[in-house]
Amino acid sequence: MHVPHRANDIPAEFKKILGNLKYDHVFVTGNLTSKEMYDYLRGLTNELHVVSGEFDEIKKWPESKIVTVFDFKFGLNHGHSVVPWGDKESLYFMAKQYECDVLITGNTFEKTVFENNSKLFLNPGTGTGAYSIYSVETIPSFLVLDVKKSNIKIYSYELKDGDVKVSLANYDKT
């Protein structure tokens, strides 16, 4: 999120979408960097799951977390310990280590959704559009998961040229 250091806030277009529902769980991959962002996200859910990023000054959150939702075991990690960052093979080994079905990481500022060996890998990107060390122009993005017993629908939201684009992916646990 990197508010206020790299971005002013979550875009208004996203806040309008996020504010329409109460979510069962919200997963945050770190770098909240402000109490205000934490409080905003806490207001969206009764189950806020946060892991520390390398820029979080408040170090009260764990480096990783495992959460079970229905038949799925979710692993949550900021991603700065994945070398190289975002590497699919390294992410797969992390998922195996966590013994999770779904691994959610961040750190790359780029939204990704992919499957590898029956595991689902998610990176929500940056909800604020904060710049990264690789680019000053990132695409603001986030993911909403509709989790059923053994199925996940992944709604990907991106803000491009002032318009919110939504795409849908589907994952079935095998």
N, C-alpha and C positions, 0 to 999 in steps of 0.2 A: 504494500500500500504506500509506504514511504511518505505519509502525510505528517508534517508539513514540509519535509526536507526536499522531496523531489516532485511532489504534486500537491495541489491545493486541497483536493477533496475527491471523492467518488463523483463521476459525472452525474449531473442532474437527471439525464436520461436513464441511467442505471438506478439511481435512487427511486425514481418513479416506479420502475419495474419491481425492485426489491421490496418496496414498501407496501405492495399489494397483498402480500401473503405473510403468514407466520410459518417459519420453517422448523421441521422436526430437529434437524441438525445443521449447523454451519461449521464448515471446516476452513481453517485459516492457515496458510503455509508460512506464516511469519512476516516479519518486517512491518508490523502494524505501526510501530514507532511513536504512537501517541495514545493516550488514554481516551481521547475523543473518538478515535476510530474503533477502539475496543468497545466503548459504550454504545456506539451506533450499531455495531454488529451484534452485540449482546441483546439489543432491543428487537432483533429479528427472530430470536430463537430462545428456547429454554436450555438448549444443549449446544453451547459454543465450544468448539475444540480448536485450540490454538497451539502451535509449536513455535519455538524461537527461531528467528532469522538472525543473520549475523549483524544486523543493524538495530535490533531491538535493545533499547537501553534497559527496559524492564526485563530482567532475566528470570521471571517467575514461571515461565512456561517450559515444558520439557523439550528436548531435542527431537523426540519422536513420540508418537502416540498410536495406539491400536484401539479401534472402535468397531463394535459389531452392530450391524443393522440388518435385521432379518437373517438371511442365509449368508450374508457377506461380511467378511472381515476386511476392514479398511485400515491401511497403514498411512500415516501422515508424517511427512518430514519436509523441512524447508527446502532441501535439495542442494545447499552449498557444500555438503559433504560428498556429493556424487561427483566422481572425477572420471572423465571430463563432464562438466555440467550438462545435464539433459541426455547423457549417453544412454541409449536404450539397453545395452548389455549391462551396464552398471546399475541401472534402475531395476532390471530383472533380478539381479543378484540381491539387491536390497529387498525386493518383494519376497524373494525366497527366504531371506534371513528373518523377515517379519512374519513369515507364514501367512501372508495376506492375499486376498483375492483381488483387491483394488489398492493401488498405490497412488497417493496424491502427493505431489511435490510441486515446488515453485522454483524460484531463483532465476529462471531463464528469461522472465518477462514475456514469454511467448506461449500462447495457448497450444496445448497438444492433447490429443486423445488417440490412443492406439491400444491394440491388443498384442500380447506376445505370450505364447505358450499358455493359453487359457487364462491369463491374468490381464486385468485392465489397468492402464496407466493414464493418469489424468494430471494435467498441469493447467490451472485456470488462467495462467497469464497474469496480467496486472490489472486489477479492478479500477485503478486510477489513471492508467496510462503513464505512470512514472517512467522517466528515462532510465536506461541501463548503461552499463559501461560499454556496451556494444552499439547502442543506438539512442539518439535523442528523440527519435520518433517511434514510439511503440504504439501498438493498437490496444486500447482499453478492452478488457475482456473478463468474463467470469463464466462459471458453469453452474447449472442447476440440475440436480440429479433427482429423478423420480424413481425411488427404489421400491420395488415390490419383492415378494418372497425370493425369487431367483432371477429377477430381471431388473436391469437399470436402463432407463431412458436418460440420455445425456443431452441436455439443452445447452448449446454454446451460444453465448451472447458476445458480440463484438460491436464496437462503436466505430464506424467508418464514415468519414465525411459528414458527420452530424446525424447519421441514421444508424439505428440499432439493427444489426443483422442477426438472425437466429438460425441455427442449424441443429439438426437432430441426429443422434447416433444411438444405437441400441446394443446392449450387451446382455447375453444370457450366460448364466453360470452353468458350466458343464460338469 
